[in-house]
Amino acid sequence: MQIKYDLGRFTAFALCGLLTIASLIGLFWTAWALIPLILFAALTALGVVDVVQSSHSILRNYPVIGHMRFLFEGIRPEIRQYLIESDQDEEPFSRDARSLVYQRAKGMEDKRPFGSRMRVYDAGYAWVTHSVMPKHLTDTDFRVTIGGPACAQPYEASIYNISAMSFGALSANAISALNKGARIGGFAQDTGEGGVSRYHREGGGDLIYEIGSGYFGCRNDDGTFNVDKYSVQAAEPQIKMIELKLSQGAKPGHGGMLPAAKISPEIAEARGVPMGQDCVSPASHSAFSTPLEMMQFIGTLREKSGGKPVGFKLCIGHRREFMCIVKAMLETGIVPDFIVVDGTEGGTGAAPLEFANHVGMPMMEGLTFVHNTLRGAGLRDQIKLGAAGKLVSAFDIARALATGADWCNSARGYMFAIGCIQAQACHTNHCPVGVATQDALRQRALDPEDKSQRVARFHRNTLAALGEMTGAAGLSNPGEFQPRHLMIRQSDAQMVAGDEAYYSLGIGALLEPSKDDPGGYHARWARADASQFAALE
């Protein structure tokens, strides 16, 4: 039996060889035999290569037929997405969530018959409490003013904007579609740390200029910060805010590198880097190394921008380190205009699996912590909070607002709006719909004019849905959502109100001694030092 099994491994290879010989003989009777001859000769040659190669054991043991394994592995994500996953499986976005974005972006019917498909009695289910006296909101162009006392040019931002995605990670056509959609809809696009490209400028939409550790668009040849280049860039009227990126949800604490082979003249122009050299984004900033220096740097960014709102983005890691930053705000008197809290569930590009899965704090916990720390330090009223991380529906936004955010950003939601199908090939340059690729032929499939209309519709229809949900709760503005407007099922038989699930620290509480320390805020605050990120012994 074992001998037969061993010989059976070569059955496909042997059959291809026999059919090649048969086709060759068939040429004596008909020229049509040339077609199977070419096919089976190619498969036979493939089998010979499989037998002699040493890279893949499965091909050496199962010539020809072994390639089926690699074929099925290659199409596994598509098979799973289209045939196996349920509508609620989040891999990483559920079909329900994606369909909602597609429908709103296309202006199609987004209602659903026959009730909820969600398991409303399972742990983790959450809902908004509604009023018996709902309100009807006619104006759903919800906005928030970003800019503290030191800001000379505050910005009236939409409550829902495009999160950071760089030109280079996204195609030229994708950037153009997003920015034109932002202009049509009257909201902002975060440039990502890749700098301001010509495609951002051509669209004419409002921009949030993100500055990462590579200082792209405002760097010296050695990669350090260049204040003069920054002043010119930040002064552009299209740039409404400046965002200093400390970390991002997909890979917090991790740098990056764009290989020289992938750097096009347009990418080099946007980033201010030379052609033919690897483009490195360090894991940490070189412009500052302590919380106090960071606040001074933020003060410089605000001054050299002409007083535009300046803030920073981070995914929460060591909670004490954020408290070090807050203590530096108190000591220097330099307070950022905004902070964007990114969750570890975020991310549009590629990241190491361990970082994507196991590094960084999820958005809800990170947002709650930042909100409470600022309250405890007496600074919450001076700083606006943005939230980013899988926010694609009106409920997603309402939940983030209820737990501390002033506005929300979405990256993948807007990617879906311009045609992303969640193929998860962003890092391969083979995006099938032209969103996350620099391949000119692939991105040609994405029409910026058509997709920009979808971006604007998605934004408008999502805010309209948010307005309906706000009115149903008896509120006049989404900014009025509080934790008490949420209910959360913590176990199969227990539900709690949001203000019970999410602890709220009193205003100024960290500035006063306390015997009680729920959440460990006071203990971390005592170990935080404005002069260093390291912990006090």
Salt bridges, closest charged atoms under 4 A:
ASP6 OD1 - ARG9 NE 3.86
ASP50 OD2 - HIS67 NE2 3.05
GLU73 OE1 - ARG69 NH1 3.50
GLU85 OE2 - ARG80 NE 3.90
ASP87 OD2 - ARG117 NH1 2.11
GLU90 OE1 - LYS390 NZ 3.23
GLU91 OE2 - ARG80 NH2 3.55
ASP96 OD1 - ARG112 NH2 2.96
ASP96 OD1 - ARG117 NH1 3.67
GLU109 OE2 - LYS111 NZ 3.87
ASP110 OD2 - ARG104 NE 2.76
ASP110 OD1 - LYS111 NZ 3.18
ASP122 OD2 - ARG119 NE 2.71
ASP141 OD2 - ARG143 NE 3.25
GLU193 OE2 - LYS245 NZ 2.65
GLU210 OE2 - LYS313 NZ 3.07
GLU236 OE2 - ARG201 NH2 2.89
GLU266 OE2 - ARG198 NH1 3.79
GLU269 OE1 - ARG198 NH2 2.94
ASP337 OD2 - ARG302 NE 3.23
ASP396 OD1 - ARG399 NH2 3.92
ASP406 OD2 - ARG380 NH2 2.95
GLU449 OE2 - LYS180 NZ 2.55
ASP450 OD2 - LYS451 NZ 3.50
ASP450 OD2 - ARG454 NE 3.72
ASP517 OD1 - HIS522 ND1 3.38
